[in-house]
Amino acid sequence: MLASQPSYGKIILLGSLLTFQGGLTVPAYAAAKGGIGQLTKALSNEWSKHNINVNCICPGYVRTEMNDGLLNDPTRFRQISERIPAGRWGEPIDFAGPTVWLASAASKYVCGECVVVDGVSVYHDCVLFVLMIRSIGMDGTMSIKSYFLLYTICALRCQSPSDL
């Protein structure tokens, strides 16, 4: 419960790709980031009626001090870099745009989302799956518009939606 009732607000939490997957050798970090993802959704359910938007930014691999071990290990650096279609690791400045958007009125109806900013790396196929699920109607059918959007996105990554 809120101590006072503001007329509006924006809360932006910081997740990670590990909000959605386990990761290697970092179970506590992955568990904490998974908790941030669920906290984002739980708080948005509770506070959106008070015009408080709660969202989360989930970075992929970013050139920061925290990742020095990976950046300085030629094998791991290569393995990770090969999975990033953007061709590079993120830089802290890459999060300015999504942060400004989530903090602005342009996202006033966006609540409970975990926005992935990762150069389209590991999480990409999961996003396609979520788009597919969200495109299916309550009766189990998919609208032509939704199917066309899904098919167009899939055409960029695979041969057809059945490749998912």
Secondary structure, DSSP 8 states (H G I E B T S, - for coil): --SS--S-EEEEEE--GGGTS--SS-HHHHHHHHHHHHHHHHHHHHHGGGTEEEEEEEE-SB-SGGGHHHHT-HHHHHHHHTT-TTSS-B-GGGGHHHHHHHHSGGGTT--S-EEEESSS-TTHHHHHHHHHHHHB-TTS-B-HHHHHHHHHHHHHHSSSGGG-
